[in-house]
């Protein structure tokens, strides 16, 4: 389904065969929980820098896959490129559309799963995703679809949390309390360079990777930022829902400790660094 944004383009219905798939439904449930836009606000500066490094031009067709509330979509649209945001969660697309309206930029917004993109072969010059496609249940389907919709000579640009970084360890803490269901691939494998080079094989792609660090910035003390994540970050919200009251107290203490230990010593409000892997894959 296409959502209208400022001067949005043609309506399209996505006849996704995966609408009743249990793994896709689980992903939708996780990212529908809380209010991800409040989380995304803490690293918008890095999203803008990520888009800036792509040097987009007005003649390019760009897809922001698993776009969330528009952290990459809107900066990309500011360049004049023809940008489409795509996400599984209607509320996040609504947030992106409202942002586009405030900024008076034109974007398209479509709903569906990145495991089954409703676009033509080779439709996009650039496909990008920041902490998005890495959370789909079946990476082999995601890579197949990214390959299909990216034109020859086009690029896929990804930002993925690394297992050893701050968010990687945060997510590992969640899993220690609430293991994922069978058949669900760890999203943190997307932040492992050897795995990336297996998924984006040399026959189809030229791949470069760069380890980067973003700084989460929130106007709260670290303990209060841990509370923000409990209320607004989908994986944390769902983890707490699955636990007994005693386990919730233990997880809460672990999360507060994680934020406090990684806080910059001189900062008065939350400033926490988190490593991610930037991937630029050029389609052969």
Buried (B, 14 or more C-beta within 10 A) or exposed (E): BBBBBBEBBEEBEBEBEBEEBEBBBBBBBBBBBBBBBBBBBBBBEBBBEBBEEBEBEEEBBBBBBBBBBBBBBBBBBBBBBBBBBBBBBBBBBBBBBBBBBEBEBBBBBBBBBBBBBBBEEBBBBBBBBBBBBBBBBBBEBBBBBBBEBBBEEBBBBBBBBBBEBBBBBBBEBBEEBBEBEEEBBBBBBBBBBEBBBEBBEEEBBEBEBEEBEBBBBBEBBBBBBBBBBBBBBBBBBBBBEEBEEEBBEEBBEBBBBBBBEBBEEEEEBBBBEBBBBBBBBBBE
